[in-house]
Amino acid sequence: MASRPCPCGLPEPFDACCGRYLGESGGTAPTAEALMRSRYTAFARGDVDHLLRTWHPATRPTTLTLDPAIRWTQLEVLDRVRGGLFDTDGVVEFRAHHREGPQTGVLHERSRFVREDGQWFYRDGTAR
């Protein structure tokens, strides 16, 4: 039985890629880019718990409702600044493609991440 590909676009199967970070027993993403990819995957899979858990408490909404009509179809990582294993902050710029019925769209964002106590969090982002 073949493993499902990861929605984030990397060649690894879901379980070996973003699946390691999602779910109740999910691990901690080692880099800002890994966290961003896991958050994209969480949007694609409807995993609100992962999104809220990885959102920095200073900017995290109290609730989050995802639109079930939106299907996330492709992720492009355009730029990375810092966000590595020994950094405490980082920026990842990406384009997230989606479909809603017959309409297609792209979310282009430059996201800021911070690492506190060894865990990366999404801080905020600027749409492009």
GIGIQUI-V299478 format. One record per pair of residues at least 12 apart in sequence whose C-alpha atoms are under 8 Angstrom apart, sorted by sequence separation. I is the first residue (numbers start at 0). GAP is how many residues later the second one is. D is the distance in whole Angstrom. If there is no record, write none. Layout:
# GIGIQUI-V299478
I GAP D
I GAP D
This chain:
# GIGIQUI-V299478
2 12 8
5 12 7
38 12 6
51 12 8
78 12 8
79 12 5
94 12 6
95 12 6
110 12 7
111 12 5
5 13 8
78 13 6
79 13 6
94 13 4
110 13 6
111 13 6
77 14 8
78 14 5
93 14 6
94 14 7
110 14 4
38 15 8
76 15 7
77 15 5
78 15 7
92 15 7
93 15 6
109 15 5
110 15 6
17 16 8
21 16 7
47 16 7
76 16 6
77 16 5
92 16 6
93 16 6
108 16 6
109 16 5
20 17 7
47 17 8
76 17 4
77 17 7
92 17 4
108 17 5
109 17 6
47 18 8
75 18 5
76 18 7
91 18 6
92 18 6
108 18 4
109 18 7
17 19 7
18 19 8
34 19 8
74 19 7
75 19 5
90 19 7
91 19 5
107 19 6
108 19 6
17 20 5
21 20 7
45 20 7
74 20 6
75 20 6
90 20 6
91 20 7
106 20 7
107 20 5
74 21 5
90 21 5
91 21 8
106 21 8
45 22 8
73 22 6
74 22 6
89 22 6
90 22 6
17 23 7
42 23 8
72 23 8
73 23 5
88 23 7
89 23 5
22 24 8
71 24 7
72 24 6
73 24 7
88 24 6
89 24 6
21 25 8
71 25 6
72 25 5
88 25 4
22 26 8
71 26 4
72 26 7
87 26 6
88 26 6
22 27 7
43 27 7
70 27 5
71 27 6
87 27 5
21 28 6
43 28 5
69 28 7
70 28 5
86 28 7
87 28 7
7 29 5
42 29 7
43 29 8
69 29 6
70 29 6
7 30 7
69 30 5
82 30 7
68 31 6
69 31 8
82 31 8
7 32 6
68 32 7
6 33 8
7 33 6
6 34 6
5 35 8
39 35 8
6 37 7
32 47 7
32 50 7
31 51 5
30 52 6
31 52 7
30 53 5
29 54 8
30 54 6
29 55 6
35 56 7
39 56 8
31 57 8
31 58 6
55 58 8
31 59 7
32 59 6
31 60 7
58 64 6
8 65 7
55 65 5
57 65 8
58 65 7
6 66 8
7 66 7
8 66 6
53 66 7
54 66 5
55 66 6
6 67 7
7 67 6
8 67 8
53 67 5
54 67 5
55 67 5
6 68 8
53 68 6
54 68 6
31 81 6
31 82 8
34 85 7
34 86 8
35 86 8
34 87 8
31 88 6
29 89 8
30 89 7
31 89 8
28 90 7
29 90 8
27 91 6
28 91 7
27 92 7
